[in-house]
Structures are given as C-alpha cells and as structure tokens.
Amino acid sequence: MDWKDQRKQAVFRQMRVAILAVALPFVMAVGPIAGYFVGGWIGGALGHVEWGHTVGLVLGAAGSVHQTILIIRRILRETKE
C-alpha cells in the first residue's frame, strides 16, 4: 500500500471519529426524551401516566448510557489503529 492510500485511510478514520463524537450529545439527549414520551404513552394506556414517564425516562437514560459507552469504545478503537 502506498503512502497516498494510507493517507486516505487516515483521513477517513479521522472523519469517522469526528462524526461519532458529534453524535454523542444527540444520543444522550434523545434516549431520555423518547423514553419519557413513550413511557407516558404506555403508562396512559395502563392508567399510570406518571409511573410510565418515570420508568420510560430511566430506561431511556440507561439506553443512552449504553450507546454512549459503545460509541466511546468505537472511537477509542478507531484512534488506536
């Protein structure tokens, strides 16, 4: 592999890392928001809107934390290569 191909791969790797880093705040925000509304909708169907909001918010936050950990691992793997 010549130096031009290596340079292209390095640039694409940096772009992937930047895109993943930009996605992190959105992942952290969307999970709890979606969980809140979906939990409220399910809680409303079951007659417990407040509990639905609370459970949905907690599950959405947990999902966001999980996805954030996966994205950070991917970023670390990309920068290590």
PDB file with one MODEL, atoms N, CA, C and O in Angstrom:
MODEL        1
ATOM      1  N   MET A   1       0.862  -1.173   0.000  1.00  0.00           N
ATOM      2  CA  MET A   1       0.000   0.000   0.000  1.00  0.00           C
ATOM      3  C   MET A   1       0.909   1.238   0.000  1.00  0.00           C
ATOM      4  O   MET A   1       1.829   1.354   0.810  1.00  0.00           O
ATOM      5  N   ASP A   2       0.635   2.125  -0.899  1.00  0.00           N
ATOM      6  CA  ASP A   2       1.489   3.312  -0.976  1.00  0.00           C
ATOM      7  C   ASP A   2       1.020   4.379   0.017  1.00  0.00           C
ATOM      8  O   ASP A   2      -0.012   4.230   0.671  1.00  0.00           O
ATOM      9  N   TRP A   3       1.782   5.432   0.111  1.00  0.00           N
ATOM     10  CA  TRP A   3       1.519   6.462   1.128  1.00  0.00           C
ATOM     11  C   TRP A   3       0.224   7.213   0.864  1.00  0.00           C
ATOM     12  O   TRP A   3      -0.396   7.711   1.804  1.00  0.00           O
ATOM     13  N   LYS A   4      -0.202   7.309  -0.398  1.00  0.00           N
ATOM     14  CA  LYS A   4      -1.460   8.015  -0.692  1.00  0.00           C
ATOM     15  C   LYS A   4      -2.658   7.248  -0.145  1.00  0.00           C
ATOM     16  O   LYS A   4      -3.583   7.843   0.408  1.00  0.00           O
ATOM     17  N   ASP A   5      -2.639   5.928  -0.300  1.00  0.00           N
ATOM     18  CA  ASP A   5      -3.727   5.116   0.244  1.00  0.00           C
ATOM     19  C   ASP A   5      -3.754   5.177   1.768  1.00  0.00           C
ATOM     20  O   ASP A   5      -4.824   5.245   2.373  1.00  0.00           O
ATOM     21  N   GLN A   6      -2.585   5.151   2.379  1.00  0.00           N
ATOM     22  CA  GLN A   6      -2.519   5.244   3.836  1.00  0.00           C
ATOM     23  C   GLN A   6      -3.040   6.587   4.318  1.00  0.00           C
ATOM     24  O   GLN A   6      -3.717   6.672   5.342  1.00  0.00           O
ATOM     25  N   ARG A   7      -2.719   7.627   3.573  1.00  0.00           N
ATOM     26  CA  ARG A   7      -3.192   8.969   3.945  1.00  0.00           C
ATOM     27  C   ARG A   7      -4.707   9.059   3.820  1.00  0.00           C
ATOM     28  O   ARG A   7      -5.369   9.639   4.681  1.00  0.00           O
ATOM     29  N   LYS A   8      -5.264   8.484   2.745  1.00  0.00           N
ATOM     30  CA  LYS A   8      -6.721   8.482   2.573  1.00  0.00           C
ATOM     31  C   LYS A   8      -7.395   7.734   3.704  1.00  0.00           C
ATOM     32  O   LYS A   8      -8.402   8.195   4.242  1.00  0.00           O
ATOM     33  N   GLN A   9      -6.852   6.589   4.071  1.00  0.00           N
ATOM     34  CA  GLN A   9      -7.433   5.821   5.169  1.00  0.00           C
ATOM     35  C   GLN A   9      -7.371   6.592   6.482  1.00  0.00           C
ATOM     36  O   GLN A   9      -8.307   6.543   7.279  1.00  0.00           O
ATOM     37  N   ALA A  10      -6.280   7.294   6.704  1.00  0.00           N
ATOM     38  CA  ALA A  10      -6.146   8.087   7.933  1.00  0.00           C
ATOM     39  C   ALA A  10      -7.173   9.217   7.965  1.00  0.00           C
ATOM     40  O   ALA A  10      -7.754   9.503   9.012  1.00  0.00           O
ATOM     41  N   VAL A  11      -7.392   9.853   6.824  1.00  0.00           N
ATOM     42  CA  VAL A  11      -8.379  10.938   6.749  1.00  0.00           C
ATOM     43  C   VAL A  11      -9.774  10.399   6.996  1.00  0.00           C
ATOM     44  O   VAL A  11     -10.546  11.005   7.739  1.00  0.00           O
ATOM     45  N   PHE A  12     -10.114   9.259   6.382  1.00  0.00           N
ATOM     46  CA  PHE A  12     -11.438   8.676   6.589  1.00  0.00           C
ATOM     47  C   PHE A  12     -11.631   8.224   8.029  1.00  0.00           C
ATOM     48  O   PHE A  12     -12.727   8.341   8.576  1.00  0.00           O
ATOM     49  N   ARG A  13     -10.573   7.711   8.644  1.00  0.00           N
ATOM     50  CA  ARG A  13     -10.659   7.309  10.051  1.00  0.00           C
ATOM     51  C   ARG A  13     -10.927   8.519  10.932  1.00  0.00           C
ATOM     52  O   ARG A  13     -11.736   8.445  11.856  1.00  0.00           O
ATOM     53  N   GLN A  14     -10.258   9.634  10.656  1.00  0.00           N
ATOM     54  CA  GLN A  14     -10.482  10.861  11.425  1.00  0.00           C
ATOM     55  C   GLN A  14     -11.897  11.388  11.221  1.00  0.00           C
ATOM     56  O   GLN A  14     -12.516  11.897  12.156  1.00  0.00           O
ATOM     57  N   MET A  15     -12.407  11.266  10.004  1.00  0.00           N
ATOM     58  CA  MET A  15     -13.775  11.710   9.741  1.00  0.00           C
ATOM     59  C   MET A  15     -14.781  10.850  10.503  1.00  0.00           C
ATOM     60  O   MET A  15     -15.749  11.374  11.053  1.00  0.00           O
ATOM     61  N   ARG A  16     -14.559   9.525  10.540  1.00  0.00           N
ATOM     62  CA  ARG A  16     -15.456   8.644  11.288  1.00  0.00           C
ATOM     63  C   ARG A  16     -15.442   8.993  12.767  1.00  0.00           C
ATOM     64  O   ARG A  16     -16.492   9.020  13.409  1.00  0.00           O
ATOM     65  N   VAL A  17     -14.267   9.257  13.312  1.00  0.00           N
ATOM     66  CA  VAL A  17     -14.156   9.621  14.726  1.00  0.00           C
ATOM     67  C   VAL A  17     -14.884  10.934  14.991  1.00  0.00           C
ATOM     68  O   VAL A  17     -15.580  11.061  15.999  1.00  0.00           O
ATOM     69  N   ALA A  18     -14.735  11.906  14.105  1.00  0.00           N
ATOM     70  CA  ALA A  18     -15.411  13.195  14.292  1.00  0.00           C
ATOM     71  C   ALA A  18     -16.918  13.031  14.235  1.00  0.00           C
ATOM     72  O   ALA A  18     -17.632  13.633  15.037  1.00  0.00           O
ATOM     73  N   ILE A  19     -17.418  12.227  13.301  1.00  0.00           N
ATOM     74  CA  ILE A  19     -18.861  12.013  13.191  1.00  0.00           C
ATOM     75  C   ILE A  19     -19.395  11.313  14.432  1.00  0.00           C
ATOM     76  O   ILE A  19     -20.455  11.675  14.942  1.00  0.00           O
ATOM     77  N   LEU A  20     -18.671  10.314  14.919  1.00  0.00           N
ATOM     78  CA  LEU A  20     -19.104   9.634  16.138  1.00  0.00           C
ATOM     79  C   LEU A  20     -19.104  10.581  17.333  1.00  0.00           C
ATOM     80  O   LEU A  20     -20.006  10.524  18.169  1.00  0.00           O
ATOM     81  N   ALA A  21     -18.102  11.446  17.417  1.00  0.00           N
ATOM     82  CA  ALA A  21     -18.036  12.397  18.531  1.00  0.00           C
ATOM     83  C   ALA A  21     -19.178  13.401  18.469  1.00  0.00           C
ATOM     84  O   ALA A  21     -19.703  13.807  19.506  1.00  0.00           O
ATOM     85  N   VAL A  22     -19.563  13.800  17.278  1.00  0.00           N
ATOM     86  CA  VAL A  22     -20.685  14.736  17.130  1.00  0.00           C
ATOM     87  C   VAL A  22     -22.005  14.050  17.490  1.00  0.00           C
ATOM     88  O   VAL A  22     -22.927  14.708  17.972  1.00  0.00           O
ATOM     89  N   ALA A  23     -22.106  12.752  17.265  1.00  0.00           N
ATOM     90  CA  ALA A  23     -23.341  12.019  17.559  1.00  0.00           C
ATOM     91  C   ALA A  23     -23.579  11.834  19.057  1.00  0.00           C
ATOM     92  O   ALA A  23     -24.721  11.638  19.473  1.00  0.00           O
ATOM     93  N   LEU A  24     -22.536  11.891  19.866  1.00  0.00           N
ATOM     94  CA  LEU A  24     -22.683  11.621  21.304  1.00  0.00           C
ATOM     95  C   LEU A  24     -23.722  12.493  22.010  1.00  0.00           C
ATOM     96  O   LEU A  24     -24.568  11.944  22.715  1.00  0.00           O
ATOM     97  N   PRO A  25     -23.705  13.818  21.860  1.00  0.00           N
ATOM     98  CA  PRO A  25     -24.712  14.610  22.572  1.00  0.00           C
ATOM     99  C   PRO A  25     -26.143  14.291  22.138  1.00  0.00           C
ATOM    100  O   PRO A  25     -27.071  14.342  22.945  1.00  0.00           O
ATOM    101  N   PHE A  26     -26.311  13.965  20.866  1.00  0.00           N
ATOM    102  CA  PHE A  26     -27.650  13.632  20.387  1.00  0.00           C
ATOM    103  C   PHE A  26     -28.128  12.313  20.982  1.00  0.00           C
ATOM    104  O   PHE A  26     -29.297  12.179  21.343  1.00  0.00           O
ATOM    105  N   VAL A  27     -27.236  11.352  21.085  1.00  0.00           N
ATOM    106  CA  VAL A  27     -27.589  10.070  21.686  1.00  0.00           C
ATOM    107  C   VAL A  27     -27.970  10.264  23.142  1.00  0.00           C
ATOM    108  O   VAL A  27     -28.932   9.666  23.624  1.00  0.00           O
ATOM    109  N   MET A  28     -27.217  11.099  23.841  1.00  0.00           N
ATOM    110  CA  MET A  28     -27.507  11.327  25.253  1.00  0.00           C
ATOM    111  C   MET A  28     -28.824  12.072  25.461  1.00  0.00           C
ATOM    112  O   MET A  28     -29.473  11.898  26.492  1.00  0.00           O
ATOM    113  N   ALA A  29     -29.222  12.886  24.508  1.00  0.00           N
ATOM    114  CA  ALA A  29     -30.454  13.663  24.660  1.00  0.00           C
ATOM    115  C   ALA A  29     -31.690  12.893  24.200  1.00  0.00           C
ATOM    116  O   ALA A  29     -32.737  12.958  24.845  1.00  0.00           O
ATOM    117  N   VAL A  30     -31.576  12.178  23.111  1.00  0.00           N
ATOM    118  CA  VAL A  30     -32.758  11.555  22.501  1.00  0.00           C
ATOM    119  C   VAL A  30     -33.294  10.398  23.335  1.00  0.00           C
ATOM    120  O   VAL A  30     -34.509  10.225  23.431  1.00  0.00           O
ATOM    121  N   GLY A  31     -32.414   9.602  23.942  1.00  0.00           N
ATOM    122  CA  GLY A  31     -32.865   8.444  24.721  1.00  0.00           C
ATOM    123  C   GLY A  31     -33.835   8.800  25.842  1.00  0.00           C
ATOM    124  O   GLY A  31     -34.940   8.258  25.883  1.00  0.00           O
ATOM    125  N   PRO A  32     -33.454   9.695  26.750  1.00  0.00           N
ATOM    126  CA  PRO A  32     -34.387  10.043  27.824  1.00  0.00           C
ATOM    127  C   PRO A  32     -35.653  10.747  27.330  1.00  0.00           C
ATOM    128  O   PRO A  32     -36.737  10.533  27.875  1.00  0.00           O
ATOM    129  N   ILE A  33     -35.516  11.583  26.300  1.00  0.00           N
ATOM    130  CA  ILE A  33     -36.695  12.282  25.781  1.00  0.00           C
ATOM    131  C   ILE A  33     -37.681  11.284  25.182  1.00  0.00           C
ATOM    132  O   ILE A  33     -38.879  11.330  25.464  1.00  0.00           O
ATOM    133  N   ALA A  34     -37.161  10.382  24.351  1.00  0.00           N
ATOM    134  CA  ALA A  34     -38.028   9.373  23.743  1.00  0.00           C
ATOM    135  C   ALA A  34     -38.616   8.457  24.808  1.00  0.00           C
ATOM    136  O   ALA A  34     -39.792   8.099  24.744  1.00  0.00           O
ATOM    137  N   GLY A  35     -37.798   8.076  25.791  1.00  0.00           N
ATOM    138  CA  GLY A  35     -38.292   7.225  26.866  1.00  0.00           C
ATOM    139  C   GLY A  35     -39.398   7.886  27.659  1.00  0.00           C
ATOM    140  O   GLY A  35     -40.363   7.231  28.053  1.00  0.00           O
ATOM    141  N   TYR A  36     -39.262   9.178  27.894  1.00  0.00           N
ATOM    142  CA  TYR A  36     -40.285   9.915  28.637  1.00  0.00           C
ATOM    143  C   TYR A  36     -41.627   9.872  27.908  1.00  0.00           C
ATOM    144  O   TYR A  36     -42.660   9.574  28.508  1.00  0.00           O
ATOM    145  N   PHE A  37     -41.601  10.172  26.611  1.00  0.00           N
ATOM    146  CA  PHE A  37     -42.856  10.225  25.865  1.00  0.00           C
ATOM    147  C   PHE A  37     -43.442   8.840  25.598  1.00  0.00           C
ATOM    148  O   PHE A  37     -44.654   8.648  25.696  1.00  0.00           O
ATOM    149  N   VAL A  38     -42.592   7.884  25.263  1.00  0.00           N
ATOM    150  CA  VAL A  38     -43.098   6.523  25.036  1.00  0.00           C
ATOM    151  C   VAL A  38     -43.601   5.933  26.344  1.00  0.00           C
ATOM    152  O   VAL A  38     -44.639   5.270  26.369  1.00  0.00           O
ATOM    153  N   GLY A  39     -42.876   6.168  27.429  1.00  0.00           N
ATOM    154  CA  GLY A  39     -43.326   5.686  28.732  1.00  0.00           C
ATOM    155  C   GLY A  39     -44.636   6.321  29.151  1.00  0.00           C
ATOM    156  O   GLY A  39     -45.490   5.650  29.730  1.00  0.00           O
ATOM    157  N   GLY A  40     -44.812   7.614  28.865  1.00  0.00           N
ATOM    158  CA  GLY A  40     -46.080   8.268  29.173  1.00  0.00           C
ATOM    159  C   GLY A  40     -47.227   7.718  28.349  1.00  0.00           C
ATOM    160  O   GLY A  40     -48.352   7.591  28.834  1.00  0.00           O
ATOM    161  N   TRP A  41     -46.933   7.395  27.102  1.00  0.00           N
ATOM    162  CA  TRP A  41     -47.961   6.828  26.229  1.00  0.00           C
ATOM    163  C   TRP A  41     -48.376   5.437  26.725  1.00  0.00           C
ATOM    164  O   TRP A  41     -49.564   5.123  26.796  1.00  0.00           O
ATOM    165  N   ILE A  42     -47.388   4.616  27.063  1.00  0.00           N
ATOM    166  CA  ILE A  42     -47.696   3.277  27.577  1.00  0.00           C
ATOM    167  C   ILE A  42     -48.351   3.377  28.948  1.00  0.00           C
ATOM    168  O   ILE A  42     -49.299   2.648  29.240  1.00  0.00           O
ATOM    169  N   GLY A  43     -47.852   4.277  29.789  1.00  0.00           N
ATOM    170  CA  GLY A  43     -48.459   4.464  31.105  1.00  0.00           C
ATOM    171  C   GLY A  43     -49.888   4.966  31.007  1.00  0.00           C
ATOM    172  O   GLY A  43     -50.737   4.588  31.814  1.00  0.00           O
ATOM    173  N   GLY A  44     -50.163   5.821  30.016  1.00  0.00           N
ATOM    174  CA  GLY A  44     -51.526   6.291  29.819  1.00  0.00           C
ATOM    175  C   GLY A  44     -52.456   5.168  29.413  1.00  0.00           C
ATOM    176  O   GLY A  44     -53.617   5.138  29.819  1.00  0.00           O
ATOM    177  N   ALA A  45     -51.950   4.246  28.614  1.00  0.00           N
ATOM    178  CA  ALA A  45     -52.769   3.100  28.207  1.00  0.00           C
ATOM    179  C   ALA A  45     -53.048   2.176  29.383  1.00  0.00           C
ATOM    180  O   ALA A  45     -54.077   1.500  29.424  1.00  0.00           O
ATOM    181  N   LEU A  46     -52.128   2.151  30.336  1.00  0.00           N
ATOM    182  CA  LEU A  46     -52.305   1.289  31.503  1.00  0.00           C
ATOM    183  C   LEU A  46     -52.923   2.018  32.691  1.00  0.00           C
ATOM    184  O   LEU A  46     -53.247   1.397  33.704  1.00  0.00           O
ATOM    185  N   GLY A  47     -53.085   3.327  32.570  1.00  0.00           N
ATOM    186  CA  GLY A  47     -53.706   4.097  33.637  1.00  0.00           C
ATOM    187  C   GLY A  47     -52.727   4.653  34.663  1.00  0.00           C
ATOM    188  O   GLY A  47     -53.149   5.082  35.737  1.00  0.00           O
ATOM    189  N   HIS A  48     -51.437   4.657  34.362  1.00  0.00           N
ATOM    190  CA  HIS A  48     -50.419   5.163  35.282  1.00  0.00           C
ATOM    191  C   HIS A  48     -49.429   6.041  34.512  1.00  0.00           C
ATOM    192  O   HIS A  48     -48.292   5.636  34.269  1.00  0.00           O
ATOM    193  N   VAL A  49     -49.860   7.230  34.136  1.00  0.00           N
ATOM    194  CA  VAL A  49     -49.048   8.098  33.297  1.00  0.00           C
ATOM    195  C   VAL A  49     -47.754   8.508  34.001  1.00  0.00           C
ATOM    196  O   VAL A  49     -46.685   8.489  33.391  1.00  0.00           O
ATOM    197  N   GLU A  50     -47.844   8.881  35.285  1.00  0.00           N
ATOM    198  CA  GLU A  50     -46.662   9.349  35.998  1.00  0.00           C
ATOM    199  C   GLU A  50     -45.609   8.258  36.099  1.00  0.00           C
ATOM    200  O   GLU A  50     -44.425   8.512  35.879  1.00  0.00           O
ATOM    201  N   TRP A  51     -46.038   7.042  36.433  1.00  0.00           N
ATOM    202  CA  TRP A  51     -45.101   5.927  36.508  1.00  0.00           C
ATOM    203  C   TRP A  51     -44.530   5.609  35.127  1.00  0.00           C
ATOM    204  O   TRP A  51     -43.358   5.253  34.998  1.00  0.00           O
ATOM    205  N   GLY A  52     -45.348   5.737  34.123  1.00  0.00           N
ATOM    206  CA  GLY A  52     -44.867   5.494  32.761  1.00  0.00           C
ATOM    207  C   GLY A  52     -43.783   6.475  32.372  1.00  0.00           C
ATOM    208  O   GLY A  52     -42.768   6.094  31.790  1.00  0.00           O
ATOM    209  N   HIS A  53     -44.004   7.764  32.698  1.00  0.00           N
ATOM    210  CA  HIS A  53     -42.982   8.773  32.419  1.00  0.00           C
ATOM    211  C   HIS A  53     -41.675   8.445  33.150  1.00  0.00           C
ATOM    212  O   HIS A  53     -40.591   8.518  32.571  1.00  0.00           O
ATOM    213  N   THR A  54     -41.796   8.088  34.416  1.00  0.00           N
ATOM    214  CA  THR A  54     -40.610   7.820  35.229  1.00  0.00           C
ATOM    215  C   THR A  54     -39.848   6.603  34.718  1.00  0.00           C
ATOM    216  O   THR A  54     -38.633   6.660  34.530  1.00  0.00           O
ATOM    217  N   VAL A  55     -40.549   5.521  34.498  1.00  0.00           N
ATOM    218  CA  VAL A  55     -39.893   4.298  34.017  1.00  0.00           C
ATOM    219  C   VAL A  55     -39.310   4.520  32.627  1.00  0.00           C
ATOM    220  O   VAL A  55     -38.192   4.086  32.350  1.00  0.00           O
ATOM    221  N   GLY A  56     -40.049   5.186  31.754  1.00  0.00           N
ATOM    222  CA  GLY A  56     -39.543   5.468  30.412  1.00  0.00           C
ATOM    223  C   GLY A  56     -38.305   6.347  30.432  1.00  0.00           C
ATOM    224  O   GLY A  56     -37.363   6.120  29.671  1.00  0.00           O
ATOM    225  N   LEU A  57     -38.305   7.344  31.294  1.00  0.00           N
ATOM    226  CA  LEU A  57     -37.152   8.230  31.421  1.00  0.00           C
ATOM    227  C   LEU A  57     -35.917   7.463  31.898  1.00  0.00           C
ATOM    228  O   LEU A  57     -34.824   7.646  31.363  1.00  0.00           O
ATOM    229  N   VAL A  58     -36.093   6.616  32.893  1.00  0.00           N
ATOM    230  CA  VAL A  58     -34.971   5.832  33.420  1.00  0.00           C
ATOM    231  C   VAL A  58     -34.454   4.850  32.367  1.00  0.00           C
ATOM    232  O   VAL A  58     -33.244   4.724  32.180  1.00  0.00           O
ATOM    233  N   LEU A  59     -35.360   4.158  31.682  1.00  0.00           N
ATOM    234  CA  LEU A  59     -34.933   3.211  30.653  1.00  0.00           C
ATOM    235  C   LEU A  59     -34.272   3.927  29.471  1.00  0.00           C
ATOM    236  O   LEU A  59     -33.291   3.434  28.915  1.00  0.00           O
ATOM    237  N   GLY A  60     -34.805   5.075  29.095  1.00  0.00           N
ATOM    238  CA  GLY A  60     -34.193   5.852  28.015  1.00  0.00           C
ATOM    239  C   GLY A  60     -32.808   6.340  28.383  1.00  0.00           C
ATOM    240  O   GLY A  60     -31.901   6.326  27.551  1.00  0.00           O
ATOM    241  N   ALA A  61     -32.639   6.773  29.630  1.00  0.00           N
ATOM    242  CA  ALA A  61     -31.314   7.210  30.089  1.00  0.00           C
ATOM    243  C   ALA A  61     -30.342   6.037  30.126  1.00  0.00           C
ATOM    244  O   ALA A  61     -29.179   6.184  29.750  1.00  0.00           O
ATOM    245  N   ALA A  62     -30.803   4.889  30.571  1.00  0.00           N
ATOM    246  CA  ALA A  62     -29.942   3.707  30.600  1.00  0.00           C
ATOM    247  C   ALA A  62     -29.533   3.299  29.186  1.00  0.00           C
ATOM    248  O   ALA A  62     -28.380   2.936  28.950  1.00  0.00           O
ATOM    249  N   GLY A  63     -30.463   3.360  28.260  1.00  0.00           N
ATOM    250  CA  GLY A  63     -30.137   3.052  26.873  1.00  0.00           C
ATOM    251  C   GLY A  63     -29.149   4.043  26.280  1.00  0.00           C
ATOM    252  O   GLY A  63     -28.264   3.660  25.515  1.00  0.00           O
ATOM    253  N   SER A  64     -29.297   5.309  26.629  1.00  0.00           N
ATOM    254  CA  SER A  64     -28.362   6.324  26.149  1.00  0.00           C
ATOM    255  C   SER A  64     -26.961   6.111  26.708  1.00  0.00           C
ATOM    256  O   SER A  64     -25.972   6.272  25.994  1.00  0.00           O
ATOM    257  N   VAL A  65     -26.877   5.754  27.963  1.00  0.00           N
ATOM    258  CA  VAL A  65     -25.571   5.491  28.571  1.00  0.00           C
ATOM    259  C   VAL A  65     -24.923   4.284  27.889  1.00  0.00           C
ATOM    260  O   VAL A  65     -23.727   4.297  27.600  1.00  0.00           O
ATOM    261  N   HIS A  66     -25.708   3.258  27.637  1.00  0.00           N
ATOM    262  CA  HIS A  66     -25.182   2.069  26.966  1.00  0.00           C
ATOM    263  C   HIS A  66     -24.652   2.410  25.576  1.00  0.00           C
ATOM    264  O   HIS A  66     -23.546   2.006  25.215  1.00  0.00           O
ATOM    265  N   GLN A  67     -25.433   3.146  24.802  1.00  0.00           N
ATOM    266  CA  GLN A  67     -24.999   3.526  23.462  1.00  0.00           C
ATOM    267  C   GLN A  67     -23.783   4.449  23.508  1.00  0.00           C
ATOM    268  O   GLN A  67     -22.905   4.360  22.650  1.00  0.00           O
ATOM    269  N   THR A  68     -23.728   5.323  24.491  1.00  0.00           N
ATOM    270  CA  THR A  68     -22.573   6.208  24.632  1.00  0.00           C
ATOM    271  C   THR A  68     -21.307   5.400  24.903  1.00  0.00           C
ATOM    272  O   THR A  68     -20.252   5.694  24.342  1.00  0.00           O
ATOM    273  N   ILE A  69     -21.406   4.395  25.752  1.00  0.00           N
ATOM    274  CA  ILE A  69     -20.254   3.540  26.028  1.00  0.00           C
ATOM    275  C   ILE A  69     -19.807   2.832  24.756  1.00  0.00           C
ATOM    276  O   ILE A  69     -18.609   2.742  24.489  1.00  0.00           O
ATOM    277  N   LEU A  70     -20.751   2.329  23.970  1.00  0.00           N
ATOM    278  CA  LEU A  70     -20.398   1.657  22.720  1.00  0.00           C
ATOM    279  C   LEU A  70     -19.735   2.611  21.737  1.00  0.00           C
ATOM    280  O   LEU A  70     -18.780   2.236  21.057  1.00  0.00           O
ATOM    281  N   ILE A  71     -20.228   3.830  21.655  1.00  0.00           N
ATOM    282  CA  ILE A  71     -19.643   4.815  20.737  1.00  0.00           C
ATOM    283  C   ILE A  71     -18.240   5.198  21.198  1.00  0.00           C
ATOM    284  O   ILE A  71     -17.336   5.323  20.372  1.00  0.00           O
ATOM    285  N   ILE A  72     -18.045   5.386  22.492  1.00  0.00           N
ATOM    286  CA  ILE A  72     -16.718   5.737  23.004  1.00  0.00           C
ATOM    287  C   ILE A  72     -15.730   4.600  22.745  1.00  0.00           C
ATOM    288  O   ILE A  72     -14.580   4.850  22.385  1.00  0.00           O
ATOM    289  N   ARG A  73     -16.171   3.355  22.926  1.00  0.00           N
ATOM    290  CA  ARG A  73     -15.300   2.222  22.603  1.00  0.00           C
ATOM    291  C   ARG A  73     -14.925   2.223  21.127  1.00  0.00           C
ATOM    292  O   ARG A  73     -13.778   1.948  20.773  1.00  0.00           O
ATOM    293  N   ARG A  74     -15.877   2.529  20.279  1.00  0.00           N
ATOM    294  CA  ARG A  74     -15.603   2.582  18.838  1.00  0.00           C
ATOM    295  C   ARG A  74     -14.613   3.704  18.516  1.00  0.00           C
ATOM    296  O   ARG A  74     -13.709   3.523  17.700  1.00  0.00           O
ATOM    297  N   ILE A  75     -14.785   4.846  19.152  1.00  0.00           N
ATOM    298  CA  ILE A  75     -13.852   5.960  18.934  1.00  0.00           C
ATOM    299  C   ILE A  75     -12.447   5.562  19.383  1.00  0.00           C
ATOM    300  O   ILE A  75     -11.476   5.820  18.671  1.00  0.00           O
ATOM    301  N   LEU A  76     -12.330   4.945  20.541  1.00  0.00           N
ATOM    302  CA  LEU A  76     -11.021   4.520  21.031  1.00  0.00           C
ATOM    303  C   LEU A  76     -10.386   3.490  20.107  1.00  0.00           C
ATOM    304  O   LEU A  76      -9.179   3.525  19.869  1.00  0.00           O
ATOM    305  N   ARG A  77     -11.196   2.574  19.585  1.00  0.00           N
ATOM    306  CA  ARG A  77     -10.675   1.575  18.654  1.00  0.00           C
ATOM    307  C   ARG A  77     -10.205   2.216  17.361  1.00  0.00           C
ATOM    308  O   ARG A  77      -9.180   1.822  16.805  1.00  0.00           O
ATOM    309  N   GLU A  78     -10.951   3.206  16.879  1.00  0.00           N
ATOM    310  CA  GLU A  78     -10.571   3.903  15.633  1.00  0.00           C
ATOM    311  C   GLU A  78      -9.286   4.709  15.809  1.00  0.00           C
ATOM    312  O   GLU A  78      -8.463   4.769  14.896  1.00  0.00           O
ATOM    313  N   THR A  79      -9.113   5.323  16.966  1.00  0.00           N
ATOM    314  CA  THR A  79      -7.923   6.145  17.167  1.00  0.00           C
ATOM    315  C   THR A  79      -6.695   5.299  17.485  1.00  0.00           C
ATOM    316  O   THR A  79      -5.566   5.752  17.300  1.00  0.00           O
ATOM    317  N   LYS A  80      -6.906   4.073  17.962  1.00  0.00           N
ATOM    318  CA  LYS A  80      -5.784   3.210  18.300  1.00  0.00           C
ATOM    319  C   LYS A  80      -5.110   2.640  17.049  1.00  0.00           C
ATOM    320  O   LYS A  80      -3.905   2.390  17.056  1.00  0.00           O
ATOM    321  N   GLU A  81      -5.871   2.437  15.989  1.00  0.00           N
ATOM    322  CA  GLU A  81      -5.330   1.832  14.765  1.00  0.00           C
ATOM    323  C   GLU A  81      -4.408   2.761  14.034  1.00  0.00           C
ATOM    324  O   GLU A  81      -3.871   2.400  12.986  1.00  0.00           O
TER     325      GLU A  81
ENDMDL
END
